[in-house]
Amino acid sequence: MRKNAYIKWFSDIRKGDVYLAGGKCANLGELRSIGIPVPDGFAITTQAYIKLIQDTGINDSINVIMENLQKDLSNMDRINEASKRIRSIIEQAKIPDEISEEVKKAYNELIGKEKFISAVAVRSSGTQEDSADASFAGQFDTFLNVNDEEALLKTVKKCWSSLFGPRIIKYRAVMGIGYRNAGVCVVVQQMINPRTAGVMFTLDPVSGEEDKIFIEGNWGLGESLVSGSVTPDRILLKKEPLEVIRVDVSVKEVSTVINPKGGIIQRKIVDKKKNKPCLNQNEAIYLGKLAKKIENHYGTPQDIEWAIQKGQQFPDNVFILQTRNETAWSKKKSKKETMKAEPKIASQLRSSFKAGWRL
C-alpha cells in the first residue's frame, strides 16, 4: 500500500475530485487553489470508508438492511430504525490500522502548522453533496473543536455513519439516488475560534437580485445563526461599486463558543456586546470582495460560510469555511428559463414532424 493512501491534503484537491473528497471538501481545495483564505486541512478519502465496510464485512449487513427498506421508503419509522441499526454497525466497527495511523499522523501535522489552532473541525463530505441536481446541505454530521486523536477517530466513524442518517436516506429516495452509489469523505480542518461568524449570499435572498451581496453574522460560532437561536445582524452590499447599502443590527442574546474541554457550548451574552454590530464596515467590504471572487470563479451565485478569528489582525483574521451553489433562486431562474424555452421547443418539434422527422 502506497504512503498516505487514504489522506489527501487540501492543496492537492480540486473541484473535480468529488469522487474522492465529496462535494464539500472538493470546494475547499478549489477555494485554496484560487487564493481564498480557507483554514488548512485534509480529506480522509472515500477510499477509507470503502475499505472499512469491505474489510470488516459490514457492507453485507448494510445491504441487507437497505434492501429490505427499499420495499417501503415512505415509512419514517422504518427509515429511522434502519438508520439506527446501520449507524450502530459502522460506529462499532474497528478502523483498519493503516487508516487510523495515517489519520493520526496527518492530524498531528495539521495542528502543528498554526499557532492559533489547537483543535480541528470534523465534517462529512458526501460525493453527491452540493451537486447541480441535489443538495444535502445540513444533513451530514459535523463535529467542532475535536482536540485529541481518539476523539477524532470516533467522530470520523460518526461522519461515515451519517451517510445513512434518516433524513439522507429519505432525501436519496425522493431524488431517486441509489444508496450503493453514495460515498462519503471526512474533512479534518483547522478549527477557527471566531469572534464573529455567519453566512453570505452573492445575491439578495429576498428579491433574488444578483447585483447584491447579503451577509448575516453573530458573535461566536455560526451554529447559533444556523440553529435559529439568535437573530443575526444583516448587511446588504451593492456589488458594483462594492459598498454597504444597509445595516440591520439585532439584539444578540446568545453565542455559541468553543468549550475548553472539547466540543461547543452556548452562552448568554450579558454585556453591551449583544447590542453592538458583530462586523465593522471594513470587514463587510472585505467579505464582499471574497464573495465576488468566489462567484466569478464558479460562475453562479454562491452560499458561503465565513468566520473571523480571535487574536489575529485584519484582514488575516478573515476566513472562508465553505461555499456551495445557491439553490433557491437558481432553481426558480432555471424553471422560468425552461418555461420560456418550452414554446420554442414545441414549435421546433412541430416543424420537425412536418418535415417528416420522428423522435
Secondary structure as a PSIPRED ss2 file (coil, helix, strand):
# PSIPRED VFORMAT (PSIPRED V4.0)

   1 M C   1.000  0.000  0.000
   2 R C   1.000  0.000  0.000
   3 K C   1.000  0.000  0.000
   4 N C   1.000  0.000  0.000
   5 A C   1.000  0.000  0.000
   6 Y C   1.000  0.000  0.000
   7 I E   0.000  0.000  1.000
   8 K E   0.000  0.000  1.000
   9 W E   0.000  0.000  1.000
  10 F H   0.000  1.000  0.000
  11 S H   0.000  1.000  0.000
  12 D H   0.000  1.000  0.000
  13 I C   1.000  0.000  0.000
  14 R C   1.000  0.000  0.000
  15 K C   1.000  0.000  0.000
  16 G C   1.000  0.000  0.000
  17 D C   1.000  0.000  0.000
  18 V H   0.000  1.000  0.000
  19 Y H   0.000  1.000  0.000
  20 L H   0.000  1.000  0.000
  21 A H   0.000  1.000  0.000
  22 G H   0.000  1.000  0.000
  23 G H   0.000  1.000  0.000
  24 K H   0.000  1.000  0.000
  25 C H   0.000  1.000  0.000
  26 A H   0.000  1.000  0.000
  27 N H   0.000  1.000  0.000
  28 L H   0.000  1.000  0.000
  29 G H   0.000  1.000  0.000
  30 E H   0.000  1.000  0.000
  31 L H   0.000  1.000  0.000
  32 R H   0.000  1.000  0.000
  33 S H   0.000  1.000  0.000
  34 I C   1.000  0.000  0.000
  35 G C   1.000  0.000  0.000
  36 I C   1.000  0.000  0.000
  37 P C   1.000  0.000  0.000
  38 V C   1.000  0.000  0.000
  39 P C   1.000  0.000  0.000
  40 D C   1.000  0.000  0.000
  41 G E   0.000  0.000  1.000
  42 F E   0.000  0.000  1.000
  43 A E   0.000  0.000  1.000
  44 I E   0.000  0.000  1.000
  45 T C   1.000  0.000  0.000
  46 T H   0.000  1.000  0.000
  47 Q H   0.000  1.000  0.000
  48 A H   0.000  1.000  0.000
  49 Y H   0.000  1.000  0.000
  50 I H   0.000  1.000  0.000
  51 K H   0.000  1.000  0.000
  52 L H   0.000  1.000  0.000
  53 I H   0.000  1.000  0.000
  54 Q H   0.000  1.000  0.000
  55 D H   0.000  1.000  0.000
  56 T C   1.000  0.000  0.000
  57 G C   1.000  0.000  0.000
  58 I H   0.000  1.000  0.000
  59 N H   0.000  1.000  0.000
  60 D H   0.000  1.000  0.000
  61 S H   0.000  1.000  0.000
  62 I H   0.000  1.000  0.000
  63 N H   0.000  1.000  0.000
  64 V H   0.000  1.000  0.000
  65 I H   0.000  1.000  0.000
  66 M H   0.000  1.000  0.000
  67 E H   0.000  1.000  0.000
  68 N H   0.000  1.000  0.000
  69 L H   0.000  1.000  0.000
  70 Q C   1.000  0.000  0.000
  71 K C   1.000  0.000  0.000
  72 D C   1.000  0.000  0.000
  73 L C   1.000  0.000  0.000
  74 S C   1.000  0.000  0.000
  75 N C   1.000  0.000  0.000
  76 M H   0.000  1.000  0.000
  77 D H   0.000  1.000  0.000
  78 R H   0.000  1.000  0.000
  79 I H   0.000  1.000  0.000
  80 N H   0.000  1.000  0.000
  81 E H   0.000  1.000  0.000
  82 A H   0.000  1.000  0.000
  83 S H   0.000  1.000  0.000
  84 K H   0.000  1.000  0.000
  85 R H   0.000  1.000  0.000
  86 I H   0.000  1.000  0.000
  87 R H   0.000  1.000  0.000
  88 S H   0.000  1.000  0.000
  89 I H   0.000  1.000  0.000
  90 I H   0.000  1.000  0.000
  91 E H   0.000  1.000  0.000
  92 Q H   0.000  1.000  0.000
  93 A C   1.000  0.000  0.000
  94 K C   1.000  0.000  0.000
  95 I C   1.000  0.000  0.000
  96 P C   1.000  0.000  0.000
  97 D H   0.000  1.000  0.000
  98 E H   0.000  1.000  0.000
  99 I H   0.000  1.000  0.000
 100 S H   0.000  1.000  0.000
 101 E H   0.000  1.000  0.000
 102 E H   0.000  1.000  0.000
 103 V H   0.000  1.000  0.000
 104 K H   0.000  1.000  0.000
 105 K H   0.000  1.000  0.000
 106 A H   0.000  1.000  0.000
 107 Y H   0.000  1.000  0.000
 108 N H   0.000  1.000  0.000
 109 E H   0.000  1.000  0.000
 110 L H   0.000  1.000  0.000
 111 I H   0.000  1.000  0.000
 112 G C   1.000  0.000  0.000
 113 K C   1.000  0.000  0.000
 114 E C   1.000  0.000  0.000
 115 K C   1.000  0.000  0.000
 116 F C   1.000  0.000  0.000
 117 I C   1.000  0.000  0.000
 118 S C   1.000  0.000  0.000
 119 A C   1.000  0.000  0.000
 120 V E   0.000  0.000  1.000
 121 A E   0.000  0.000  1.000
 122 V E   0.000  0.000  1.000
 123 R E   0.000  0.000  1.000
 124 S E   0.000  0.000  1.000
 125 S E   0.000  0.000  1.000
 126 G E   0.000  0.000  1.000
 127 T C   1.000  0.000  0.000
 128 Q C   1.000  0.000  0.000
 129 E C   1.000  0.000  0.000
 130 D C   1.000  0.000  0.000
 131 S C   1.000  0.000  0.000
 132 A C   1.000  0.000  0.000
 133 D C   1.000  0.000  0.000
 134 A C   1.000  0.000  0.000
 135 S C   1.000  0.000  0.000
 136 F C   1.000  0.000  0.000
 137 A C   1.000  0.000  0.000
 138 G C   1.000  0.000  0.000
 139 Q C   1.000  0.000  0.000
 140 F C   1.000  0.000  0.000
 141 D C   1.000  0.000  0.000
 142 T E   0.000  0.000  1.000
 143 F E   0.000  0.000  1.000
 144 L E   0.000  0.000  1.000
 145 N E   0.000  0.000  1.000
 146 V E   0.000  0.000  1.000
 147 N C   1.000  0.000  0.000
 148 D C   1.000  0.000  0.000
 149 E H   0.000  1.000  0.000
 150 E H   0.000  1.000  0.000
 151 A H   0.000  1.000  0.000
 152 L H   0.000  1.000  0.000
 153 L H   0.000  1.000  0.000
 154 K H   0.000  1.000  0.000
 155 T H   0.000  1.000  0.000
 156 V H   0.000  1.000  0.000
 157 K H   0.000  1.000  0.000
 158 K H   0.000  1.000  0.000
 159 C H   0.000  1.000  0.000
 160 W H   0.000  1.000  0.000
 161 S H   0.000  1.000  0.000
 162 S H   0.000  1.000  0.000
 163 L H   0.000  1.000  0.000
 164 F H   0.000  1.000  0.000
 165 G C   1.000  0.000  0.000
 166 P H   0.000  1.000  0.000
 167 R H   0.000  1.000  0.000
 168 I H   0.000  1.000  0.000
 169 I H   0.000  1.000  0.000
 170 K H   0.000  1.000  0.000
 171 Y H   0.000  1.000  0.000
 172 R H   0.000  1.000  0.000
 173 A H   0.000  1.000  0.000
 174 V H   0.000  1.000  0.000
 175 M H   0.000  1.000  0.000
 176 G C   1.000  0.000  0.000
 177 I C   1.000  0.000  0.000
 178 G C   1.000  0.000  0.000
 179 Y H   0.000  1.000  0.000
 180 R H   0.000  1.000  0.000
 181 N H   0.000  1.000  0.000
 182 A C   1.000  0.000  0.000
 183 G C   1.000  0.000  0.000
 184 V E   0.000  0.000  1.000
 185 C E   0.000  0.000  1.000
 186 V E   0.000  0.000  1.000
 187 V E   0.000  0.000  1.000
 188 V E   0.000  0.000  1.000
 189 Q E   0.000  0.000  1.000
 190 Q E   0.000  0.000  1.000
 191 M C   1.000  0.000  0.000
 192 I C   1.000  0.000  0.000
 193 N C   1.000  0.000  0.000
 194 P E   0.000  0.000  1.000
 195 R E   0.000  0.000  1.000
 196 T E   0.000  0.000  1.000
 197 A E   0.000  0.000  1.000
 198 G E   0.000  0.000  1.000
 199 V E   0.000  0.000  1.000
 200 M E   0.000  0.000  1.000
 201 F E   0.000  0.000  1.000
 202 T C   1.000  0.000  0.000
 203 L C   1.000  0.000  0.000
 204 D C   1.000  0.000  0.000
 205 P C   1.000  0.000  0.000
 206 V C   1.000  0.000  0.000
 207 S C   1.000  0.000  0.000
 208 G C   1.000  0.000  0.000
 209 E C   1.000  0.000  0.000
 210 E C   1.000  0.000  0.000
 211 D C   1.000  0.000  0.000
 212 K E   0.000  0.000  1.000
 213 I E   0.000  0.000  1.000
 214 F E   0.000  0.000  1.000
 215 I E   0.000  0.000  1.000
 216 E E   0.000  0.000  1.000
 217 G E   0.000  0.000  1.000
 218 N E   0.000  0.000  1.000
 219 W E   0.000  0.000  1.000
 220 G E   0.000  0.000  1.000
 221 L C   1.000  0.000  0.000
 222 G C   1.000  0.000  0.000
 223 E H   0.000  1.000  0.000
 224 S H   0.000  1.000  0.000
 225 L H   0.000  1.000  0.000
 226 V H   0.000  1.000  0.000
 227 S H   0.000  1.000  0.000
 228 G C   1.000  0.000  0.000
 229 S C   1.000  0.000  0.000
 230 V C   1.000  0.000  0.000
 231 T C   1.000  0.000  0.000
 232 P C   1.000  0.000  0.000
 233 D E   0.000  0.000  1.000
 234 R E   0.000  0.000  1.000
 235 I E   0.000  0.000  1.000
 236 L E   0.000  0.000  1.000
 237 L E   0.000  0.000  1.000
 238 K E   0.000  0.000  1.000
 239 K C   1.000  0.000  0.000
 240 E C   1.000  0.000  0.000
 241 P C   1.000  0.000  0.000
 242 L C   1.000  0.000  0.000
 243 E E   0.000  0.000  1.000
 244 V E   0.000  0.000  1.000
 245 I E   0.000  0.000  1.000
 246 R E   0.000  0.000  1.000
 247 V E   0.000  0.000  1.000
 248 D E   0.000  0.000  1.000
 249 V C   1.000  0.000  0.000
 250 S C   1.000  0.000  0.000
 251 V C   1.000  0.000  0.000
 252 K C   1.000  0.000  0.000
 253 E C   1.000  0.000  0.000
 254 V E   0.000  0.000  1.000
 255 S E   0.000  0.000  1.000
 256 T E   0.000  0.000  1.000
 257 V E   0.000  0.000  1.000
 258 I E   0.000  0.000  1.000
 259 N C   1.000  0.000  0.000
 260 P C   1.000  0.000  0.000
 261 K C   1.000  0.000  0.000
 262 G C   1.000  0.000  0.000
 263 G C   1.000  0.000  0.000
 264 I E   0.000  0.000  1.000
 265 I E   0.000  0.000  1.000
 266 Q E   0.000  0.000  1.000
 267 R E   0.000  0.000  1.000
 268 K E   0.000  0.000  1.000
 269 I C   1.000  0.000  0.000
 270 V C   1.000  0.000  0.000
 271 D C   1.000  0.000  0.000
 272 K H   0.000  1.000  0.000
 273 K H   0.000  1.000  0.000
 274 K H   0.000  1.000  0.000
 275 N H   0.000  1.000  0.000
 276 K C   1.000  0.000  0.000
 277 P C   1.000  0.000  0.000
 278 C C   1.000  0.000  0.000
 279 L C   1.000  0.000  0.000
 280 N C   1.000  0.000  0.000
 281 Q H   0.000  1.000  0.000
 282 N H   0.000  1.000  0.000
 283 E H   0.000  1.000  0.000
 284 A H   0.000  1.000  0.000
 285 I H   0.000  1.000  0.000
 286 Y H   0.000  1.000  0.000
 287 L H   0.000  1.000  0.000
 288 G H   0.000  1.000  0.000
 289 K H   0.000  1.000  0.000
 290 L H   0.000  1.000  0.000
 291 A H   0.000  1.000  0.000
 292 K H   0.000  1.000  0.000
 293 K H   0.000  1.000  0.000
 294 I H   0.000  1.000  0.000
 295 E H   0.000  1.000  0.000
 296 N H   0.000  1.000  0.000
 297 H H   0.000  1.000  0.000
 298 Y H   0.000  1.000  0.000
 299 G C   1.000  0.000  0.000
 300 T C   1.000  0.000  0.000
 301 P C   1.000  0.000  0.000
 302 Q E   0.000  0.000  1.000
 303 D E   0.000  0.000  1.000
 304 I E   0.000  0.000  1.000
 305 E E   0.000  0.000  1.000
 306 W E   0.000  0.000  1.000
 307 A E   0.000  0.000  1.000
 308 I E   0.000  0.000  1.000
 309 Q E   0.000  0.000  1.000
 310 K C   1.000  0.000  0.000
 311 G C   1.000  0.000  0.000
 312 Q C   1.000  0.000  0.000
 313 Q C   1.000  0.000  0.000
 314 F C   1.000  0.000  0.000
 315 P C   1.000  0.000  0.000
 316 D C   1.000  0.000  0.000
 317 N C   1.000  0.000  0.000
 318 V E   0.000  0.000  1.000
 319 F E   0.000  0.000  1.000
 320 I E   0.000  0.000  1.000
 321 L E   0.000  0.000  1.000
 322 Q E   0.000  0.000  1.000
 323 T E   0.000  0.000  1.000
 324 R E   0.000  0.000  1.000
 325 N E   0.000  0.000  1.000
 326 E C   1.000  0.000  0.000
 327 T C   1.000  0.000  0.000
 328 A H   0.000  1.000  0.000
 329 W H   0.000  1.000  0.000
 330 S H   0.000  1.000  0.000
 331 K H   0.000  1.000  0.000
 332 K H   0.000  1.000  0.000
 333 K H   0.000  1.000  0.000
 334 S H   0.000  1.000  0.000
 335 K H   0.000  1.000  0.000
 336 K H   0.000  1.000  0.000
 337 E H   0.000  1.000  0.000
 338 T H   0.000  1.000  0.000
 339 M H   0.000  1.000  0.000
 340 K H   0.000  1.000  0.000
 341 A H   0.000  1.000  0.000
 342 E H   0.000  1.000  0.000
 343 P H   0.000  1.000  0.000
 344 K H   0.000  1.000  0.000
 345 I H   0.000  1.000  0.000
 346 A H   0.000  1.000  0.000
 347 S H   0.000  1.000  0.000
 348 Q H   0.000  1.000  0.000
 349 L H   0.000  1.000  0.000
 350 R H   0.000  1.000  0.000
 351 S H   0.000  1.000  0.000
 352 S H   0.000  1.000  0.000
 353 F H   0.000  1.000  0.000
 354 K H   0.000  1.000  0.000
 355 A C   1.000  0.000  0.000
 356 G C   1.000  0.000  0.000
 357 W C   1.000  0.000  0.000
 358 R C   1.000  0.000  0.000
 359 L C   1.000  0.000  0.000
